[in-house]
Amino acid sequence: MGIMDRISRLVRANVNEIIDKAEDPEKMLDQILRDMQTNIQTARGQVAAMIAQEKELEADMKETRTLALQWSAKAQRSVEASRDDLAREALRRKKDNDENARVYAQQYQAQTQMVEKLKGQLRQLESKYQTTMSQRDSLIARQRRARAQVQVTQSLTTLSPMNPTSELDRMERKIRSQEAQASAIGELASTGFDAQFEELDYDVEIEEELAALKLGQGDIDDELNALKAGGSSLPDARSEALEPGATVPDPIEKSDEVGITDPPIRANQ
């Protein structure tokens, strides 16, 4: 491959790349529709011209046929009038008109076929134009959706190249740090006079509860002392319950009577 061929291919490749990047589907569709409309107008003009030629050929064919009939009639009258020279001339002109009519007929037939072909192509072009017109809105909508999707994807990609979960975790840690700072500031602010009064109220409540506990302990001690005092006064109450003049039996003697002996003393006592 020569140097010029490589340079030519490189230039064409770069130019095509620039053109591809510069193409806008919406604008290209509008331009395609404009080109199609221009082609349709041109085709209509060509078809109209071909139809006009067809009409002219048809008229020439009919005219030559009419002339041929007229010269045939003149030749017949010339023969009847014994004018052979005029009959020959009439027959010669009749023959020329017949030949021209045959040529016109061939041209008219070819022209008719060509006109029908051009009309079919024109109908196809118009149908394609109508189809493109009907598809234009849907194609443009698809192109706009694709463009929006590309833009959103690019925005998401450029927004955070890292994992979004890590970004959320980082934001959460930052928020927790701010909440801790706010709590610390609030705790420092609570060391004012109001907080001190609340602490005093709290101490008073504790002292009252402690006094109530102590009071309850005193009641228990009083009950215990009362029980002890009641135990020491039991002999007096028993003596008061005896009849007048009765003697109180001696506990020691009573124990001798019933055979009660002192329990053995354990060695570990």
Secondary structure, DSSP 8 states (H G I E B T S, - for coil): --HHHHHHHHHHHHHHHHHHHH--HHHHHHHHHHHHHHHHHHHHHHHHHHHHHHHHHHHHHHHHHHHHHHHHHHHHHHHHTT-HHHHHHHHHHHHHHHHHHHHHHHHHHHHHHHHHHHHHHHHHHHHHHHHHHHHHHHHHHHHHHHHHHHHHHHHHHHH-SS-HHHHHHHHHHHHHHHHHHHHHHHHHHTTSHHHHHHHHHHHHHHHHHHHHHHHHHHHHHHHHHHHHHHHHTHHHHHHHHS-TT-----HHHHHHHTT-------TT-
